[in-house]
């Protein structure tokens, strides 16, 4: 059945499921100045619902910049039977308000990586509607909930249930190569990038081999969930399909962390992108490249790779070791400079404000960013930064360690000061200053390190 035909008939039926990419802000943000990525995970869920004959819409509250009161009005107007939405540390309070504000009998389904740590908090919410909290991946289990299929309910408190999707669950996506994604659910594909090109996004892997202490996807925290990789045929076919579907696209961005992780993955990437008329960008770890030969790096460039995104995080060996990142700063410099020499640009992520971080640590981070910027200029490449103030996320090693020490972690709030100085409003949140320096010094380093992009 074609989607258009089903939609026409579905107009006579009430909406069954409203999938929401949950908001970051309570109010509409003026001067919203950052392109938001499409919620691919929610897109997979919506696609599976539709394929099971369930009338579904996807509402991206982030991309459409909907204030909370309008979002609640839309929910009441649409009156879906179910609402499936994601939750994370940054917007926990907003998701709670959404769920607690509705008393019309809507059944809520809440998911996301953070639910493994947040479900006990959610169980305390004062809600009148049924709430299902999913621990695990939601691709197939949301449809199972809607259709009344058997579920692995590990806890039930009144009208709230906690549903586990483990590797033994019939709803666990073991093979991610054949999971269909209907991109018509997205309002921002292709993405018109601020740098002047049109881009679409894909994911090729799930899980991470690294163990960053600030990340809830760290391998040590998710040993029970296997890392899965789409096969070459699956990814190559999607890339070709995207070139046909969006004939105005210039680039594909690979969002997952493991697309480029070693020599074999580089060979795989060259095979996928070598024969399509577009460029591409991808996330990567600095260790993805340091063992590669110049010939392999050149093949990567020739396949259309124009930029890689690397989580550098800090220039202080002490901080890098504390957060379980590569602490050899010389290796970081040398590896990224090799990318510049071959003609590949780099976007480096930096975080300031870690617990015990000193002004000397912060200076080393700024110095590294400035050195990389100068190196890129000398090699006719471009280095740019994306800079954040540290906030401990639920379920991470750093969060856990801080709680054990009795450290007070404030609720995440929007930082107007950072947004005024560096823009990128959707990323400027804080839950306190955990470093050894004043707020003024901390924000000064964030502003200066971001300022090398000028």
Secondary structure as GFF3:
##gff-version 3
##sequence-region A 1 454
A	DSSP	alpha_helix	3	10	.	.	.	ID=ss1
A	DSSP	beta_strand	17	21	.	.	.	ID=ss2
A	DSSP	alpha_helix	40	51	.	.	.	ID=ss3
A	DSSP	beta_strand	56	60	.	.	.	ID=ss4
A	DSSP	alpha_helix	68	78	.	.	.	ID=ss5
A	DSSP	beta_strand	82	86	.	.	.	ID=ss6
A	DSSP	three_ten_helix	89	91	.	.	.	ID=ss7
A	DSSP	alpha_helix	92	101	.	.	.	ID=ss8
A	DSSP	beta_strand	107	111	.	.	.	ID=ss9
A	DSSP	alpha_helix	115	122	.	.	.	ID=ss10
A	DSSP	beta_strand	131	135	.	.	.	ID=ss11
A	DSSP	alpha_helix	141	146	.	.	.	ID=ss12
A	DSSP	beta_strand	153	157	.	.	.	ID=ss13
A	DSSP	beta_strand	160	164	.	.	.	ID=ss14
A	DSSP	three_ten_helix	176	178	.	.	.	ID=ss15
A	DSSP	three_ten_helix	183	185	.	.	.	ID=ss16
A	DSSP	beta_strand	191	192	.	.	.	ID=ss17
A	DSSP	beta_strand	198	202	.	.	.	ID=ss18
A	DSSP	beta_strand	205	206	.	.	.	ID=ss19
A	DSSP	three_ten_helix	219	221	.	.	.	ID=ss20
A	DSSP	beta_strand	228	229	.	.	.	ID=ss21
A	DSSP	alpha_helix	232	245	.	.	.	ID=ss22
A	DSSP	beta_strand	251	254	.	.	.	ID=ss23
A	DSSP	alpha_helix	263	273	.	.	.	ID=ss24
A	DSSP	beta_strand	279	284	.	.	.	ID=ss25
A	DSSP	three_ten_helix	286	288	.	.	.	ID=ss26
A	DSSP	alpha_helix	294	302	.	.	.	ID=ss27
A	DSSP	beta_strand	305	313	.	.	.	ID=ss28
A	DSSP	alpha_helix	317	322	.	.	.	ID=ss29
A	DSSP	alpha_helix	329	342	.	.	.	ID=ss30
A	DSSP	beta_strand	345	352	.	.	.	ID=ss31
A	DSSP	alpha_helix	359	378	.	.	.	ID=ss32
A	DSSP	beta_strand	383	389	.	.	.	ID=ss33
A	DSSP	alpha_helix	397	404	.	.	.	ID=ss34
A	DSSP	beta_strand	413	414	.	.	.	ID=ss35
A	DSSP	alpha_helix	416	422	.	.	.	ID=ss36
A	DSSP	three_ten_helix	425	427	.	.	.	ID=ss37
A	DSSP	beta_strand	429	430	.	.	.	ID=ss38
A	DSSP	alpha_helix	439	451	.	.	.	ID=ss39
###
